[in-house]
Amino acid sequence: MTSRLRPLTENDLPLLTGDDAGLDYFGPRPPRTSVPAPDLNQAGGFGVIDPAGDLAGNVSWVWQQWGPNEQSRNPMIGIWLAPRARGQGFGTAAQKQLADLFFRHTTVNRVEAHTDTENVPEQRALSKAGFTREATIRGCQWRDGAYHDGYLYSILRAEWAASLSNA
């Protein structure tokens, strides 16, 4: 069994700390006080629900734009999983489900993701979800008192469609 996505509620907020040590630590942050919108056309997010029905983390997105027109716009997705939920395939499944939602319900041509160069589990999860590593983004992320390099991943609509026909 795998994870599934659902809209977040205010009751979920205390569980979504995202401040544990290591690659998820970006310094002290205030507690979350609002629930991200599940509207795919604006920045938002969903809860990642494990097979037992418990909240395991969240996926979210912001919008990027590579050119001046609406067709150049695409979501950049991210994920946070509670330590107890890592290494079980929930991240792969959740990111694949989120990409599926964007391709099925919007006209985007690409979905992007970014991860730290040291975050090997997330790199594996993105690859398993069908994303391709495109580039190293130098000095892009401030974390734990220093700038860190990251990897940019994406999946294109044609790649997603081909994966459906090969399944």
N, C-alpha and C positions, 0 to 999 in steps of 0.2 A: 504494500500500500504506500501511497505517496502523500505529499502535502497538497493542500488546496488553498486558494485565495478567497478572502472575504473582506467586505468593508470593515474598517476599524471603528471601534466605539470608544467613548470616553473611558469606559472601564478598562480598556486595553492599555491606556497611556502609562500607568505605573510600571507595567511589565516591559515597556520599550525603552530601556535605559540607553543602550548603545554606548555606554561609557566603560565597558570592561577593559582590562589591560590589553596591551599588544596592538595589533593593527587597527583595532576599533577605537583606540583612545585618541581623541582630538583635543583633550584638555577639558576642564570643567565646563559643563553646559547646564543651563537652567532646565528644570523638568519640562517635559512636553505638556502643553496646556491646550492644544487643539488637535483635532483629528484631521489628517489629510483627506482631501476630497477624492472620491473614486472616479472623478470625471477624467476620462482619457485625454481630453482636449486642453487640459490645464495641468499644472503641477499637482501631484497627488500621491496616493499610496493605498496599499491593501495589507491586511494581516496575512501572515503565512500560518496556516493551521496544520498541525501534525495529525497523523492518523487517529490519535485518541481524541481529537477535537480541541486540543489545547493550543493556545497562541504560542508559536515557536519563534516569531520574529515579524519583520515587515519588509515589503518591497515598496520602492517609491520611484518617482521619476520627476525630472525637470525637463524643460524643452530647450533645445539648442537650435541654432539656425546657421547654416553654412552659406547661404546666399540671400539676396534681397527679397526673394519671393516666397510665398507660402509653401511651395513644393520643396523648398530647401530645409524645411523644419523637421526635426526628429526628436524623439524622446531619448534621454540619457537615464538609464535605470540604475538603481542601487539596491543593495540588500543588507539587512542586519539580522542575524540569527542569534538567539540566546545560546550561550556555550553548550547547554545540554542538548541542543538540536543540531549541532554541527557534525559533519562527517557522516550523515545519514541519507544524503541525496535530496534533502528538502530544498536546498538552495538551487540546485540544478533544475528541479521540477518547477519551483516558483518562478525562476527567471524565464524558463521556457514558456510557462503559462502566461506570464506577463507579455512576452514578445508576441505570443499567439493572439492575445487580446488586441494589441496594437494593430497587427496585420489584418485581423478580421473586422475590426470596428473603426479603423481610420484609414486614410490614404497614404500614410508614411511609407517611404521606400527603405528606411533603415532604422534600426533600433541600436543604440550605443550603450556601452557599459565601460566603466573605468575601474581599475583596481591597482593597488600598490604593487610594485615589482616584487615585494617580499611575500605577497599574499598568494602563495601557491595553491591552497585549497580553492580559493575563488577563481583563479585562472583555470583550474581543472573543471570547476562547475560551469563556467562560461563556455568552455570548449565542448563539454558534454551537452550543453543546451543549444549548440549549433553556432555559437559566435566564433568569429575569426579575430585573432590578434592582429591589429593593423600597425600600431606604432608605439614607440616609447615617448611619453610626454615628460620632458625633463623638468625637475624642480617644481612640479605643479601642485603638490599637496603639502600643506603645513600640518604636521603631526608630531606630537611629543617633542616639541622644541626645535624642530628642524624641517627643512623642505625635503620632500621625498619624490622620487621619480614614480611614474605610473605607466601602466599599459592601457591603451585604448583598444576596445573590442567592438565589433559590430556584427549584426546579421542583416542581410539585405532581403527584401521581399522575395526576390527570385530564389534565393537560397532556402528561405522558409518554405516556399511553395514546392520546391523540389524535394525537401525533406518529407513533406506530406505525401507526395506521390510515391516515395520510396519506402514508406512505412507499411 
